[in-house]
Structures are given as C-alpha cells and as structure tokens.
C-alpha cells in the first residue's frame, strides 16, 4: 500500500477532495481526515469509553459523534468519527477508521476503538516517522487528508487531485517544518563550536528520530537499541546524538504547550 497525503489550509477543500478521490476508486475505509481546532466542548467525554473491547465500538461512537459534530455523510458513512485531545497538538477531529488508527499512534485513544474495523495491513503501511509532520500541520490550523492506494498509477492520480484542490504535499510540509526550526538549531550547534553545515544531515536525523512515536520521551541511552536498528552506525555519531537530545526538548516543549486534557472526575475530587 502507498500513502498519499495532502495538507490543506481549508477544511472544506480537504472534504471536497474526498469525493474526487472516490471517483478514482478509493474506498472510504482507506481515507483519514484529521481536523484541528475542535472546540473543547465538542471533544466528547464519550471518547474515553472507546477503549472498550466491545466489537464495533468504534463504529457506534463514530455514528453518534458524527451526528453531534455535523459530519454525516462523506467519508463518515460506515466509518468511525471521533475527537480527542492530543498532547502537543490540542483538540483534533478524526474522521474515518484509518484516522482513528493514526490518532492512536499520536497518543490519543481512538486507535483501539476501531478494533476489528481496521485492516492491519493498511495500518502497518503508515509511515510513523511522518506523524510529527501531521501534528505540525494541525498545530498550524491545517487539515490533513490521507488515503491509502494499492499502486503507483492510482497514487499519481490521487496526488494530482490533492494538489489541484489546493493541498501541499507531505514533502513540502516536511521541509517547511525543518526550515522553521533550522536557524535555532544551527545557532545552538555553532554555539557549542560545531560545524552545522557539515553535520546537518546527521543532526536532523537525530532530531527527527526523537519525534517518532516509538521513541518519544526516551533518553538516548534508553532508545539506543531501537536507534541502532533504525539508523545503523549513524546513531553513534555525535551530531546524531546532539540532534536527538535537542529533538526530545522540542517534543517536550510542544507537549507542555498543549498538555493532556485534565480528567474531569479528578477535577471533581473523585
């Protein structure tokens, strides 16, 4: 499976693109729409109940919350809809079974909700090292639309549809994310007497490694085995290690800016 992603400044353009993608034979269970800025009162308490093992729970919650949020039809038909507060991002609406799985990797609670509704082969095709780019887009108020396709011909057709609808590609978003961070990272690296121009590639790999869902919050020592497996000997380079440590700090700043939503029962003293 191939993941095709479009990042939209306007949610309406993302939703319109869904119908266009359907016209080239993409099924609704292969869509995911993530939308930021959901008012907190719409981040339903019902989401906390989606961790149940009950078969079809994701679909039931989706149908109820879809009506409540005014998202009946489109990619919602037969799919899960929910909202959750994602640390480091804020309130996010997730539409589609695949979106529930993505939110699960981002630290929200909808991944388990979809249960048997999710095709594991589709979920395994997701690039988890791209999750931080989705999060950054959402922080900027943009909507993220993903679709899974089975071949390069359909992938090219999907990319064209998204670009024509006003999306920027994941690659563009990725470079924009790093460009926004690069000056501060270069200054910090140079302040310690190192040549950033020479070591930027290794440093960036380390910085981005710290954003991976499987490594978030892990010190360099704690993550060593996984880093070795993912990056080979590169992980032992000083530039990579410094990038990883700075990447952890960046991630922590994002989490502190958008902490997890307080448990209302705790607020009541229960």
Secondary structure, DSSP 8 states (H G I E B T S, - for coil): -EEEEEEESSHHHHHHHHHHHHTTT--GGGEEEEEE---GGGS-GGGGGGG---TTHHHHHHHHHHHHTT--SGGGTTS-EEEEEETTTEEEEEESHHHHHHHHHTT-S-HHHHGGGS-HHHHHTS-GGGHHHHHHHHHTT-EEEEEEESSHHHHHHHHHHHHHTT-EEHHHHHHHHHHHHHHHHHHHHHHTT--HHHHHHHHHHHHHHTTSTTTTT--TTTTHHHHHHHHGGGGGSHHHHHHHHHHHHHHHHHHHHT-----HHHHTT-
